[in-house]
């Protein structure tokens, strides 16, 4: 929620309290294999793998 904290504080958006959340789904990360990923893309990939587990 830190990315939208200011908007919630300013009441520009609201957080909904919905039963049966979060919804867990399978996610796939697709990367081009003919070019090296940027530093930001690699950091994002590592973050996702640490949070969700798995490998590539």
WOVEN-V453468 format. One record per residue. RES is the residue in three letters. PHI is phi in whole degrees, 0 to 359 (999 if undefined). NEAR is the number of other C-alpha atoms within 8 Angstrom. Layout:
res,phi,near
RES,PHI,NEAR
RES,PHI,NEAR
//
This chain:
res,phi,near
UNK,999,4
UNK,296,4
UNK,284,5
UNK,237,7
UNK,303,8
UNK,294,7
UNK,295,9
UNK,293,11
UNK,301,7
UNK,278,7
UNK,59,7
UNK,280,7
UNK,220,7
UNK,233,6
UNK,269,5
UNK,270,4
UNK,264,4
UNK,247,5
UNK,292,4
UNK,64,5
UNK,238,5
UNK,284,4
UNK,271,5
UNK,267,4
UNK,225,4
UNK,275,4
UNK,245,4
UNK,236,4
UNK,252,5
UNK,247,4
UNK,229,5
UNK,290,6
UNK,264,5
UNK,260,4
UNK,216,5
UNK,285,6
UNK,287,8
UNK,291,6
UNK,301,6
UNK,296,7
UNK,295,8
UNK,296,9
UNK,297,8
UNK,296,8
UNK,300,9
UNK,297,8
UNK,301,8
UNK,296,9
UNK,294,10
UNK,293,7
UNK,283,6
UNK,254,6
UNK,83,7
UNK,103,5
UNK,201,4
UNK,222,2
//
